[in-house]
């Protein structure tokens, strides 16, 4: 096995994150990795927003604004505090372009692969990450608040920072549970 394979076999999502967040050099390197994602026709159908500091509180207010008028105050507060779980949140955005040979779904998968590369690069730099979505990722008011264009979609919110406490290992399925040979 290579060191890449060993790294992948040991990676995990880390929900308990604190400062410091990734420094500018680690971020630049992670985004450079994102640009290496498979990208049919070199359309670069992705972009990212980095949210930290007071921006996390603004993101929480944006999340809370998605609640209906009759929502429980506890649920509103949970959404308001969600971005504060980490010192930095990276918003991965799929920004597909019209192309005769590259369907939108391929471009969405490219954006998701790029987000995964950011995640792996930050973990390799020693930071913890947790990729989250939830209803807020698909809500039109969140899209508008973050400045997404009509054709764009959020592929995820990557919470990142320094791991504050280890968590138990997550059991992984055996390969034969999800792989079959065909025919």
KAQUI-V240864 format. One line per field, one symbol per residue. burial: + if it has 24 or more other ideal C-beta (glycine too) atoms within 12 Angstrom, else -. Layout:
burial->???
This chain:
burial->----------+++++-+---++---++--++-+++-+-+---++++++++++---+--++++++-++-----------++-++++++++++++++++---------+++++++++++++++++++-++++++---++-+--++-++-+---++++++++++++--------------------
